[in-house]
Amino acid sequence: MVAFMNNDEIKILKYLSDRLGSGGSILEMLKDINAKYGKTYYPNIYKATKNLEKAGIIKITTEGKNKILSLNKENPFSKYYMAEIEDSKSTEIKLFRELLNDLLYLPEKFNIFSMASLDTENHLVLNRIELLILAKNHDEDYDLIKSLLKLETAYNIGIDPIIFTLDEFIKIMKSDELSPIKDLILDKYILYNSLGFWDLIIRKDINSKYKKLNKYPQEITEEELAYNYNRFGFKLHEKLTDENKISLETIIFAMSINDEPRIKYGSIVLLKKNIDKINPPYLFYIYKRYEELGRLKNMILSLIELRALKNDENLKPYLNLIKEDKNTRFDLNMIRKYIELYD
């Protein structure tokens, strides 16, 4: 299908693939295309847009004075177009060929539905890979992460897995909460099952029309922290302002690295109070991404030692994957005090 398109038509579909099918105006699109996919010009893009609209591949709607482009998700062939685009993009990924082959072998060993590298170029500069893995369930998470840790050692590169089931992925993408994954996914290379990925995006009407976090968890403001930890049940006596909702796992991480004791120890209270709401693989990812896994391990071990967790079965498997870190230990008496005061 894509083989019969010209370069500008392909660039438009690449642009829409980055945005999960949700585009902007032609001028906004032109700016993004020139920045990422090579120089082109307004007359060329305008003509290509009209061709794609005529073919029923994209839709153009009017919002005020602007003409807004989007993928025509009602077209039954849209997922095939986008899968071809993703496959062509994946040939441009700048990973070591041997590492890429080893990553592509993972779906043969584990129940992986789809897999993508996120924000690849920026993270390769840091010698890291952010790997989104959509799994059929979490039964194999432990062995899957162990395999990835072995690849880390073999290739001397950080591999940060973000493991979701399909239902978890749909839930987080359609949530009104801000989260790092929702920013990262807007720059992706799909490594495995691009057709299945786009079938999911289209069937569940997932798009990029959401607010972006646009910051590292370490940059979350005191006001944002306060609004969110109160929302999740750690209620301090303070004046609150309306802020953006941010995902639970992100807030726990941001609190736990805070220098203020009541905030830092409050992260452990939140972990305890929300144990049944937390997505353990996502929590593991955030701490691993910022090389704070030892801190997470000490938080969990402290609660286990205090017998403060009602249900720790989902967290326990991760403890064996995390090295000890004596520099991030917590005071058990302080934890007990904060639990008594705020739980």
ABEGO torsion letter per residue (X at the ends): XAAABBAAAAAAAAAAAAAGGBBBBAAAAAAAAAAAAEBBBAAAAAAAAAAAAAAGABBBBBBEABBBBBBBAABAAAAAAAAAAAAAAAAABABBAAAAAAAAAAAAABBBABBBBBGAAAAAAAGBBBBBBBBABAAAAAAAAAAAAAAAAAAGBBBBBBBBBAAAAAAAAABABBBAAAAAAABBBBABGAAAAAAAAAAAGBBABBBBAGBBAAABBAAAAAAAAAAAGBBBBBBBBBBBBBBAAAAAAAAAABABAAAAAAAAAAAAAAAAABBAAAAAAAAAAAGAAAAAAAAAAAAAAAGABABAAAAAAAAAABBBBAAABBBAAAAAAAAAAAX
